Each structure stands twice: as structure tokens, then as C-alpha cells.
Amino acid sequence: MNPLLQMMVVSGFVIFALVCFITEWIRYDVVGVIALFGLAALGLIPREQIFSGFSNPAVITVASLIVISEAFQRSGVVYPLSVWLSHWAQSIPLLAALGALTVALLSAFMNNIAAITLVLPVVIGVCRRKRWPPSKVLIPLAFGSLIGGLTSLIGTPPNLLASGMLEDWGHRPLAFFELTPLAIVLLAASALYFGLVAHRLLPGETPGRDLPQQFNITGFLVEAIVPYGAPVTDQQIKNTNLRRDFDATILGIVRGQNHITNPGGDHTLQPGDILQIEVPRGNLVRLQQVTGLQPGKPSALQHVIPAGLAQLTDLVVTARSPLVGRTLREMAVRSRHRFQVLALAHHEQNITERIADVRLRGGDVLLVLCEPDIIEGVADDLNLVLLEQEPLPGGRQQARRALVVFAAMIAVVIAGILPIEVAAMGAAVAMVLSGCLPVRQVYRAIPWSIIVLLGTMTGVAKAVQYSGLTSAAASSILDLIGNSPLLVMTALYALSCILASLVTPPAAILLIGPLVLGLSTNMGVDPRPFLLMATVGASSPFLTPFGHQSNVLVFSAGGYRFKDYLRVGLPLCLIILVCCLLVVPLLWSL
């Protein structure tokens, strides 16, 4: 194929992938597969390199580290940190700064999502007990998890991918703690920003005293008596069409001395039953006329649901939840999992009507009515995060085993006995064999879509490099900004940061990496400091809520809008850029 045509075709596939990543027309892992297949079918990737991404040490390491993070979550290793945070966070600025530092410390050695999942309920609990708005501290929490990933080689996928690129280019890979001095500077500057400035830029409405008020559903709950001869008498709930015709949900039935909480569709309504119903006010009169029910005055939910028989709680939908992309009706959550969703925080709004037909996304918050003894099992089965739940202490022996295995992994890597991918895989196996993690949880813990994305986009990056596109782009950039190392580093950081905020950090570093090689080759300099600037940029997806799952996780929980991320994230990006331009030349020669 003509070289110019080859560059145009590869550019077309890259643009296609970026557009799909940004618009979410197609799932990002599927986009990677399509791009890899198209480039391979056209012969733009050498045959032996097509699937090389799936054997990339970084991909193996990422999967292994996620398993290790899951074991950490279940072992209770981080419980003392949560106790420390609850004790010392005595003001909103302190909570913002200390929360960010706590999750950053965890993110240095475990998956970002696992780290924030552990700290998020603690922070939410502190805010609710002290009547502080969670919106003041949740974005700093998410951003802290991302910056903390820079502290060690295993902290975040871009670090591992950058290390692999250096090795492929014939340079020494990153040492385990090579980025730590830079990360300490960035964390110190970020913590000061979070504690002094960021919380002032974020919305701060005082939350309602209880969950129904926070979701704006007070006044939509009524008790109604089933009279003799009513059309719904002696009918099963599923045959009454209450949800379809009136968007009404029966939350409980009082029958004599018995109370049935969250009744299933097979329950039969009997004369004299008192139904506890959630229904929009506008449908209340029509409900009475059509069904013959005799509703009373609207009541607060706390007065309707008896204590001990049911629990109100809010849960965050994670990106790995089977609920993502599907509706509650399709998943039949009430019949399969025995809980009822009363309200939904979705896309900057609280929804209390027609909830069952809303397609859920990662970061959505569900207000759930559920039996207290099954709520944790439901959250585990559906990959939901329980808000305001203190991390469990776990067993001391189990936590000790997890720490020993993890310390051994770090020791053999630092000593050069084993490469990181082998040590991480061995540690993951040891976590299972030592009882820190059940085997069935291993496959559930790994986000296979991310693994597919890493494997496919590595192949796409190879095509970008082989096509000559990176050399041409590098020449154009140098013609535009000159050979100044600081200007080139600034451009690489900005490109990586913007790309990571629009797509994903791994995809950003995989696409920018070949450009770094082209620029450093044209300038005749060591690519290391320039690749590290791009790595920091790829770990700074602060400009949008969708650049990283940590941002998504706090989006609805904090009641944020898109602009809140830009308002807080842009100054943080500038702070990090300035720190990097001052520190990187001191640590790595340009």
C-alpha cells in the first residue's frame, strides 16, 4: 500500500476509535476489536504483531493486580486507614485533603477503583453524620485516587504500559518506585489545592436529613385499603397492572398482625389488606377510581416501612455491574434479587417515575428498599457500592496473609528476582491459595472489557508506529513549537490529559506513546522524561466525569454536573503541569 495512503487509512481508524470512545456509540472494548480487525485485514499490522497486545506483560500485570486489589478489599487490610480518616477529618477542607491522601496511598498499591470503593462509604458516612455536603469532597476523592496511582509502577495501567514501551524501544524499564519522588510533589500540591481551593469551587447544598428527602420522594407514599368487591381484590399483584398503568409500586402489605415487606408479584390481594404504595401524586385520583383502592394521606417513607423489616439504602452502580446498559425491568431485580428501587439519581437528575425503564449507567445512584440481611449480598452480586457503610475489619489472620503476599511481591520485583508480570501473577495465585479470595471471585473481579481494550489498542498503536504516522506528526509538532524540551513536554502533557479525559487513560498512553518516540527520535534525545510527562498526563483525566471510572463513581453520588469537573480539574491540571516542568528535569536529564 502507498505510504501516504497507509497513513491516511491508519488515521481514519484512529479517528473512528476516538469518536466512538467520546460519543459512546459503541462499547470501548468493541471499538478496539473493530479497529484491530480492520487494520489487520488490510495488512497494516505484521501478522506476528496482531495479537501481541494480549501477551503484553502490562496486560497480564493489570489483570493480576486487580485480583490482588480484590483480595485486599475482602481481607480488611485497609480498615485502620478508614478509622483514622473518620477520626481526623474534623472539617470539610480537612476531609477533602485527607480523603484524597488516604485514597492516594491505597491507589499506589491497588487498583484505583478498589481504592475509592473502600474510602467512598467512609467519606459519605462522615458527611452525613456531620451534615456536610458530600459534593464538597467527592471529586477531590476521585482525583486523589488517580494521582496516587503515579506513586509506584503498579499504581495505574499507564505506568505499566509506559514501562513496556521503554523496554520495547531498547531502554531500561521503569523501576518500581522511580516515579515516587515526582508523585510525592504532585500529591502535596494537590492536597493543598483540595484543602484550600477545590472545595470552594464545588457545589455545596446541605443534604436532606434522610434519604427520601435527598432523592425528593417525600409525599409520594400512601397507604390504601383493599375494600370488598374492588377490581383488584383476589388478584395477584403482577396481574393488577399497577406499575404499568399508574407507575405505582406496592412496598408492603399489612394483613392483620402480619407485615409483608416488598411483596412479590405472586402475592394475592385480599379484602382488608392495607397496601403501602409508592405512586406519583398525579396518578393518585385515577388509581383510586380505576382500582377501587381507598388511599389515605401521603406519608413519609419512614412512617410507612416498619423498622427492622426493611432497610433504606443507596447504592452506586459501578462500571462492572451487570445493570449497566440495561433497565431494571429487563433485569427483573425485584423478583430475582428481592429489592425495590424507589428512586434513581441519573445524569444530573433525580428520577422517581418510570424508573424501571431507565437504562442505567455507571455512577447512577439507586435508592433501594431491601431486607437488611440480604443487602450486602445484593450489592456483591450486582457489583454495587453501598454508600455509608464502614469497611469491615476482616480477620487479622487473613489481613496478615494478604500483606505478607503483597510485601513478598514488591520485594522480589525491587530485588530484580522476578519481572513485575510474573511476580504479580504469583501474588494473585497466592492470594487465592491462602484463602484471601475465593476462586469464583477472581473471574468476577477482572474487568474483561479493560483487558480487551488494552490488548486491542496495543495492536492499533503498533499500526500507528509502523505506518510512519508518528514520524510525520512529530515533524509537524516540532515545526510548530520548535525543539524546546519544555514546550514539547507541555504539549505531550496537554495532549495526554485531554485524550485521557475524553477516552480512557490506557488508550491515551497507547496512542501518545508512538508520538513520544517520534518526537524524541527527531530531537535526538532520551524519550524517558517525555514519555513520563505523557504518562502523568494520561493519569490526569480530570476534565470530564467520564475519563475514568473513579470520576464516574462519584458523579451522581455527589450530585455533580459536567462543568464541576472542568471547574476543579482544569486548575489541577495546570498545577500538575507546573510541578512536572519544575521536577522532571531535575530527576531525569533532558
C-alpha positions in Angstrom: 0.0 0.0 0.0 1.2 3.5 -0.8 2.8 5.1 2.3 0.7 8.2 2.2 -2.5 6.1 1.7 -1.4 3.8 4.6 -1.1 6.8 6.9 -4.5 8.1 5.8 -6.1 4.7 6.5 -4.5 4.3 9.9 -5.5 7.9 10.8 -9.1 7.1 9.8 -9.2 4.1 12.1 -7.7 6.2 15.0 -10.2 9.0 14.4 -13.0 6.4 14.3 -11.9 4.9 17.6 -11.6 8.4 19.2 -15.1 9.4 18.0 -16.6 6.2 19.3 -14.8 6.5 22.7 -16.1 10.1 23.1 -19.7 9.5 22.0 -20.0 6.0 23.4 -21.9 4.9 20.3 -20.1 1.6 20.6 -18.6 0.0 23.7 -14.9 0.8 24.0 -13.7 -2.8 24.0 -15.8 -3.5 20.9 -14.3 -0.4 19.3 -10.8 -1.8 20.0 -11.7 -5.1 18.4 -13.1 -3.4 15.3 -10.1 -1.2 14.8 -7.7 -4.1 15.3 -9.6 -6.3 12.9 -9.8 -3.6 10.2 -6.1 -2.8 10.4 -5.1 -6.5 10.4 -7.4 -7.3 7.5 -5.8 -4.5 5.4 -2.3 -5.8 6.2 -1.3 -2.7 8.2 -0.1 -4.7 11.2 2.5 -7.5 10.8 0.9 -10.9 11.3 3.0 -11.8 14.3 2.1 -8.5 16.0 -1.7 -8.6 15.6 -2.4 -10.3 18.9 0.8 -9.4 20.7 -1.1 -6.9 22.9 -2.8 -9.8 24.7 0.6 -11.3 25.7 1.9 -7.8 26.7 3.3 -8.0 30.2 1.4 -4.9 31.2 -2.0 -6.6 30.4 -1.0 -9.7 32.5 0.1 -7.4 35.3 -3.0 -5.3 35.3 -5.3 -8.4 35.5 -3.2 -9.8 38.3 -3.1 -6.6 40.3 -6.9 -6.3 40.1 -7.2 -9.7 41.7 -4.8 -8.7 44.4 -6.8 -5.5 45.0 -10.0 -7.6 45.4 -8.2 -9.7 48.0 -7.2 -6.5 49.8 -10.8 -5.4 49.9 -12.1 -8.6 51.4 -9.3 -9.1 53.9 -9.8 -5.9 55.9 -6.3 -4.7 55.4 -7.3 -1.1 54.9 -9.7 -0.9 57.9 -7.3 1.1 60.1 -7.0 3.7 57.4 -10.8 4.2 57.4 -10.8 4.6 61.2 -8.0 7.1 61.0 -9.8 9.2 58.4 -13.1 9.2 60.3 -11.2 10.4 63.5 -9.1 13.2 62.0 -11.4 14.7 59.4 -12.9 17.5 61.6 -13.7 20.0 58.8 -14.6 20.0 55.1 -11.2 21.2 54.0 -9.5 18.5 56.1 -11.8 15.8 54.8 -11.2 16.9 51.2 -7.4 16.8 51.7 -7.1 13.8 54.0 -9.6 11.8 52.0 -7.6 12.4 48.8 -4.4 11.5 50.5 -5.9 8.3 52.0 -7.2 7.0 48.7 -4.0 8.1 47.0 -2.0 6.0 49.4 -4.2 3.0 48.6 -4.0 3.6 44.9 -0.2 3.4 45.0 -0.5 -0.4 45.6 -4.0 -1.4 44.4 -6.5 -0.7 41.6 -7.9 2.9 41.6 -11.5 1.7 41.6 -10.9 -0.7 44.5 -9.2 2.1 46.5 -12.0 4.6 46.1 -14.7 1.9 46.6 -13.2 1.3 50.1 -12.9 5.0 51.1 -16.1 6.4 49.5 -18.5 4.9 52.0 -16.4 6.2 54.9 -16.4 9.7 53.5 -20.1 9.6 52.8 -20.8 8.4 56.3 -18.7 11.3 57.8 -20.6 13.8 55.7 -24.0 12.5 56.7 -23.2 12.4 60.4 -21.8 15.9 60.4 -24.4 17.3 57.9 -21.7 18.3 55.4 -22.4 18.3 51.6 -20.7 15.3 50.1 -20.3 17.3 46.9 -17.5 19.3 48.5 -15.2 16.3 48.9 -16.1 13.5 46.4 -14.3 15.0 43.3 -11.1 15.5 45.4 -11.5 11.9 46.5 -11.7 10.7 42.9 -8.8 12.9 41.7 -6.7 11.7 44.6 -7.1 8.1 43.6 -5.8 9.0 40.1 -2.8 11.0 41.3 -1.9 8.3 43.9 -1.6 5.8 41.0 1.6 7.5 40.0 3.4 6.6 43.2 4.5 3.2 42.1 5.0 1.1 39.0 1.8 -0.9 39.7 -0.3 2.1 40.7 -2.1 2.5 37.3 -2.1 0.9 33.9 -0.4 3.9 32.1 2.7 3.3 34.3 3.0 -0.3 33.3 2.3 0.5 29.6 5.0 3.2 29.6 7.5 0.9 31.2 6.7 -1.7 28.5 7.2 0.9 25.8 10.6 1.9 27.1 11.7 -1.7 27.1 10.4 -2.2 23.5 12.4 0.8 22.5 15.6 -0.6 23.9 15.7 1.4 27.1 15.6 0.4 30.8 12.0 -0.1 32.0 10.7 1.9 34.9 11.9 0.9 38.4 9.2 0.1 41.0 9.5 3.4 42.8 11.0 5.5 40.0 8.0 7.9 39.8 7.6 8.2 43.6 9.6 11.4 44.2 7.6 13.1 41.4 4.3 11.7 42.8 5.1 13.0 46.3 5.4 16.5 45.0 2.2 16.2 43.0 0.3 14.8 46.0 1.5 17.5 48.3 0.5 20.3 45.8 -2.8 18.5 45.1 -3.7 18.1 48.8 -3.1 21.8 49.4 -5.3 22.6 46.4 -8.1 20.3 47.6 -8.0 21.6 51.2 -7.7 25.3 50.4 -9.3 25.9 47.0 -11.2 23.0 45.4 -14.0 22.6 47.9 -14.8 26.3 47.4 -15.3 25.7 43.6 -17.7 22.8 44.2 -21.5 23.0 44.8 -22.5 22.7 48.4 -26.2 22.3 49.1 -26.8 20.9 52.5 -28.2 17.4 52.1 -31.6 16.4 53.4 -31.7 14.7 56.8 -32.8 11.4 55.4 -32.5 9.5 52.1 -36.1 10.1 50.9 -35.6 13.9 51.2 -32.3 13.6 49.3 -34.0 11.9 46.4 -37.1 14.2 46.5 -39.6 11.4 47.0 -41.3 12.5 50.2 -45.1 12.7 49.7 -45.3 10.0 47.1 -46.1 7.3 49.5 -49.6 6.3 50.6 -51.4 3.6 52.5 -54.5 2.2 50.7 -57.1 -0.3 51.9 -58.4 -3.0 49.6 -62.2 -2.9 50.0 -64.6 -5.8 49.4 -65.6 -6.0 45.8 -62.8 -3.8 44.5 -61.5 -4.7 40.9 -58.1 -5.7 42.4 -59.5 -7.9 45.1 -58.3 -11.6 44.9 -55.9 -10.7 42.1 -52.1 -11.4 42.1 -50.1 -8.2 42.2 -48.5 -8.9 38.8 -52.0 -9.0 37.2 -53.1 -5.7 38.7 -51.0 -3.6 36.2 -50.5 -1.0 38.9 -46.9 -0.3 37.7 -47.8 -0.2 34.0 -50.9 1.9 34.3 -50.1 4.1 37.3 -46.4 3.8 37.9 -47.3 2.5 41.3 -45.3 0.1 43.4 -46.5 -1.9 46.4 -43.8 -1.7 49.0 -45.6 -3.6 51.7 -48.8 -5.3 52.8 -50.3 -5.1 56.3 -52.6 -8.1 56.8 -53.9 -8.3 60.3 -50.9 -8.6 62.6 -48.5 -9.6 59.8 -46.4 -7.3 57.6 -45.2 -8.4 54.2 -42.2 -6.3 53.1 -41.5 -5.9 49.4 -44.1 -8.5 48.3 -43.5 -10.4 45.1 -45.8 -10.5 42.0 -47.4 -13.8 43.1 -48.9 -12.3 46.3 -52.7 -12.2 46.1 -54.5 -9.1 47.4 -57.2 -9.8 49.9 -60.1 -7.6 51.2 -58.9 -5.6 54.2 -55.3 -5.6 53.2 -53.5 -2.3 53.8 -51.2 -1.6 50.9 -48.2 0.6 51.3 -47.8 2.2 47.8 -45.3 4.5 46.1 -47.2 6.4 43.5 -46.9 9.8 41.7 -49.3 12.4 43.1 -50.8 13.0 39.7 -51.9 9.4 39.4 -53.4 9.1 42.9 -57.0 10.0 42.0 -57.0 7.8 38.8 -55.6 4.9 40.9 -58.5 5.2 43.3 -61.1 5.4 40.5 -59.9 2.5 38.4 -58.7 0.0 41.1 -61.3 0.8 43.8 -58.5 1.2 46.4 -59.1 3.7 49.2 -55.9 5.7 49.7 -55.1 7.7 52.7 -53.0 10.8 53.1 -49.4 10.7 51.7 -46.9 9.7 54.4 -43.2 9.9 54.8 -41.5 6.6 54.0 -40.1 6.2 57.4 -43.6 6.1 58.8 -44.7 3.5 56.3 -41.9 1.0 56.5 -41.6 -0.7 59.9 -38.1 -0.7 61.4 -36.2 -4.0 61.3 -38.2 -5.5 58.4 -36.8 -3.4 55.7 -33.9 -1.0 55.1 -33.5 2.1 53.0 -30.1 2.5 51.5 -28.4 4.0 48.5 -26.0 2.1 46.2 -23.8 3.3 43.3 -23.8 1.3 40.1 -20.2 0.5 39.2 -18.9 0.2 35.6 -18.6 -3.6 36.0 -22.2 -4.0 37.2 -24.4 -6.2 35.0 -27.0 -3.4 35.4 -25.0 -1.1 33.1 -26.7 -0.6 29.8 -29.9 -2.4 30.9 -33.1 -1.4 32.6 -34.4 -2.6 36.0 -37.3 -4.2 34.2 -35.0 -6.2 31.9 -33.0 -7.4 34.9 -36.1 -8.2 36.9 -34.4 -7.0 40.0 -37.4 -7.2 42.3 -38.2 -10.9 41.6 -34.6 -12.1 41.2 -32.8 -10.1 44.0 -35.7 -9.2 46.3 -35.2 -5.4 46.4 -37.2 -2.5 45.2 -35.7 0.7 43.6 -37.6 3.7 44.8 -35.6 6.5 43.1 -32.7 7.0 40.9 -30.0 9.7 40.6 -29.2 9.6 36.9 -27.5 12.1 34.6 -27.7 15.1 37.0 -31.3 14.5 37.9 -33.4 12.5 40.5 -35.9 10.3 38.8 -38.9 8.9 40.8 -41.2 7.9 38.0 -40.9 5.2 35.3 -37.6 4.1 37.0 -37.9 0.6 35.6 -37.5 1.8 32.0 -34.4 3.9 32.5 -31.1 2.5 31.0 -28.6 2.5 33.8 -25.1 3.8 33.6 -22.0 3.6 35.8 -22.2 6.1 38.5 -26.0 6.1 38.9 -27.2 6.0 42.5 -30.2 3.8 43.4 -32.4 4.4 46.5 -33.3 0.8 47.5 -35.7 -0.8 49.8 -34.4 -4.2 50.9 -34.4 -6.6 53.7 -31.4 -5.8 56.0 -29.9 -9.3 55.9 -29.6 -9.5 52.2 -28.5 -6.0 51.2 -24.7 -6.8 51.2 -25.2 -9.9 49.2 -27.3 -8.0 46.6 -24.5 -5.3 46.4 -21.9 -8.1 45.9 -23.9 -10.0 43.3 -24.6 -6.9 41.2 -21.3 -5.1 41.7 -22.9 -2.1 43.5 -21.2 0.1 46.1 -23.0 0.5 49.4 -22.8 4.2 50.5 -22.3 5.0 54.2 -21.0 1.5 55.0 -17.9 1.3 57.1 -15.3 -1.2 55.7 -15.4 -4.5 57.6 -12.4 -5.1 59.9 -11.9 -8.6 58.4 -9.9 -11.4 60.0 -6.5 -10.5 61.4 -5.0 -13.7 60.0 -6.5 -13.1 56.6 -5.2 -9.5 56.5 -1.8 -10.6 57.7 -1.6 -13.2 54.9 -2.6 -10.6 52.3 0.1 -8.2 53.5 2.8 -10.9 53.5 2.0 -11.9 50.0 1.9 -8.3 48.7 5.2 -7.4 50.5 6.9 -10.5 49.0 5.7 -9.5 45.5 7.2 -6.0 46.0 10.5 -7.4 47.4 11.1 -9.8 44.5 10.4 -7.1 42.0 12.7 -4.5 43.6 15.5 -7.1 44.1 15.2 -8.0 40.4 14.5 -11.6 41.1 11.3 -11.7 39.0 9.8 -9.3 36.5 6.7 -7.5 37.6 4.2 -9.5 35.5 5.5 -12.9 36.9 5.6 -11.6 40.5 2.1 -10.1 40.2 0.6 -13.3 38.7 2.3 -15.3 41.5 0.9 -13.0 44.2 -2.6 -13.3 42.7 -2.4 -17.1 42.8 -1.0 -16.9 46.4 -4.0 -14.7 47.4 -6.4 -17.5 46.3 -4.4 -20.4 47.8 -4.1 -18.6 51.1 -7.8 -18.1 51.4 -7.8 -14.3 51.0 -10.0 -14.5 47.9 -12.4 -17.3 46.7 -11.7 -18.7 43.2 -15.1 -17.7 41.9 -14.3 -14.0 42.8 -11.2 -14.0 40.6 -13.1 -14.1 37.3 -15.7 -11.6 38.6 -13.1 -9.2 39.8 -11.3 -8.8 36.5 -12.8 -6.1 34.2 -12.6 -8.1 30.9 -13.6 -5.1 28.8 -10.5 -3.3 30.0 -8.3 -6.3 29.3 -9.7 -6.5 25.7 -9.2 -2.7 25.3 -5.6 -2.9 26.4 -4.9 -5.9 24.1 -6.5 -4.5 21.0 -5.3 -0.9 21.3 -1.7 -2.2 21.8 -2.1 -3.6 18.3 -3.5 -0.4 17.0 -0.6 1.6 18.5 1.8 -0.8 16.6 0.0 0.1 13.3 0.3 3.8 14.1 4.0 3.3 14.6 4.7 1.1 11.5 2.7 3.4 9.2 5.0 6.3 9.7 2.2 8.4 11.1 4.0 9.2 14.3 7.1 10.4 12.5 5.0 12.7 10.3 3.1 14.0 13.3 6.3 14.5 15.3 7.8 16.6 12.5 4.7 18.7 12.3 4.7 19.4 16.0 8.4 20.3 16.1 7.8 22.7 13.1 5.0 24.3 15.1 6.6 24.7 18.5 10.3 24.2 17.9 12.8 21.9 19.7 12.4 23.4 23.2 12.2 20.3 25.5 9.9 22.2 28.0 7.5 23.2 25.2 7.4 19.6 23.8 6.8 18.3 27.4 4.0 20.7 27.8 2.4 19.7 24.5 2.7 16.0 25.4 1.1 16.5 28.8 -1.7 18.6 27.4 -2.5 16.0 24.6 -2.4 13.1 27.0 -4.5 14.9 29.6 -7.2 15.9 27.0 -7.2 12.4 25.4 -7.4 10.6 28.8 -10.4 12.9 29.8 -12.2 12.0 26.5 -11.4 8.4 26.1 -9.5 6.3 28.8 -6.0 6.7 30.3 -4.7 3.3 28.9 -6.0 4.2 25.4 -4.4 7.7 25.7 -0.9 6.5 26.6 -1.1 3.8 23.9 -1.9 6.4 21.3 0.6 9.1 22.6 3.4 6.6 23.1 4.4 6.3 19.5 4.3 10.1 19.1 6.8 10.4 22.0 9.2 8.0 20.2 8.9 10.0 17.0 9.5 13.3 18.8 12.5 12.1 20.8 14.0 10.5 17.7 13.7 13.7 15.7 15.1 15.7 18.6 17.9 13.2 19.3 17.1 13.0 23.0 16.3 10.3 25.6 12.5 9.6 25.3 12.2 8.7 29.0 11.3 12.2 30.5 9.0 12.9 27.6 7.2 9.6 28.0 6.8 10.2 31.7 5.2 13.6 31.1 2.7 11.8 28.8 2.2 9.2 31.5 1.4 11.8 34.1 -1.0 13.5 31.5 -2.7 10.1 30.8 -3.2 9.7 34.6 -4.8 13.2 34.8 -8.3 12.7 33.3 -9.7 15.5 35.4 -11.6 17.5 32.8 -14.7 15.2 32.3 -16.7 12.8 34.5 -16.2 10.0 32.0 -12.4 9.9 31.6 -12.0 7.4 34.4 -14.2 5.1 36.4 -13.2 6.9 39.6 -14.8 10.1 38.2 -17.9 8.2 37.1 -18.3 6.6 40.6 -18.8 9.9 42.4 -20.7 11.7 39.6 -24.3 11.1 40.8 -23.3 10.4 44.4 -22.1 14.0 44.6 -24.9 15.4 42.5 -22.4 16.9 40.2 -22.7 18.5 36.7 -20.3 18.2 33.9 -19.0 21.7 34.4 -17.9 20.9 38.0 -15.2 18.6 36.8 -13.9 21.2 34.4 -14.0 23.9 37.1 -12.0 21.9 39.5 -10.0 19.8 37.1 -8.5 22.5 34.9 -6.7 24.3 37.7 -5.4 21.0 39.0 -4.1 20.1 35.5 -2.2 23.4 35.4 -0.8 22.8 38.9 0.4 19.4 38.0 1.9 20.7 34.7 3.9 23.4 36.5 5.1 20.9 39.1 6.2 18.4 36.4 8.1 21.1 34.4 10.0 22.0 37.6 10.7 18.5 38.9 11.0 16.2 35.8 14.2 18.0 34.5 15.8 17.6 38.0 15.1 13.8 38.1 15.6 12.9 34.5 18.1 14.6 32.2 16.5 16.2 29.1 
